[in-house]
Amino acid sequence: MNEQILNQINDIFSKKRNIILIPHSSPDADALGSCLALYHFFKDKNDVNIISPNEYTDILNFLPGSENVIVYDNDKEKSEDVFKNADVIFTLDFNSLGRARNLSNLISSSSAKIIMIDHHENPDNYPNIMISDSKMSSTCEMVFDFINAIDNKKIDNDIATCLYTGIVADTGSFRFPSTTSKTLKVGSELINYGVNITEIFEKLYNNFQFKRLRLLGSTISNFKKIDGLPVLYTLISEEDQIKNDFKKGDSEGFVNFGLSVTGILCSVLFIEKKDEGIIKISFRSKGDFKVNIFASRYFSGGGHEHASGGVSKLSLIETEEKFIVDIKQYLKENYE
Ligand SMILES: [Mn+2]
């Protein structure tokens, strides 16, 4: 954070503020961890609310303070009241208002100062203060720097637990290429605040229902290879979801299994969402294979070079057929 931004921030928080912290829709550990860390940081001297656009996986309920999160979909009236008094809005772990879904109008029509902290590429120009760095491992790593720049004595066990969880989740436990020596240093400092790393690992990764394991089994059996391409893909139909009591977040990480196969550089997961009339798509890749350009060109999506999302309004089978044609075309144009 440069000095000019730090001065602006210090100026804003020189008096008591009504603050709203907003993660992207269906928040993950990084988005919610960032919100909750800032919640603990600001709550002594300010009025702070966290509003999530929609529900999220109950796996994250172990994060300290999560009982205070307002879910807009479940509590519209309260959320709108909170917006009326807001002085400052943080948008965390996203950089285009569309990612806040049904909250985007409330954000853009608010007179509050908007502060973005985010690590995705190509940020939109909506905030008053933009703290954006796509080289960062996670928004939580950026929030660590943000808090330290303002008050380096303020991090406590609650803040450290939220930040550590977000960093672990976004870096695949310090494995992904976005992990730098500084990321590990931040992790190490957070452990010094008493973070229980084994407990966080257990809560995040060993905390599922039996049916989720069955769903993982069928998702792995469904993986298909496209002849001659370093690509695997798999599908989760509506039927698979009903059979296995699918809950939000259950398919988190499934797509990564495709990349465990020798020679595979890209793995794709299609999830049928009949209620929304769409197929949700997750793209993962490694090495030179950049998946964000493919996701945006063919499936109205985007994200990071190695981790992107997209959508299709076709049926599951039509989406699969379209994908096979598109990925062949894309590889021919870009990698031959
Ligand atoms: Mn993130």
Residues whose N, C-alpha, C, O or C-beta is under 5 A from the ligand:
A	BS01	MN	D30 D93 S138 T139 D170
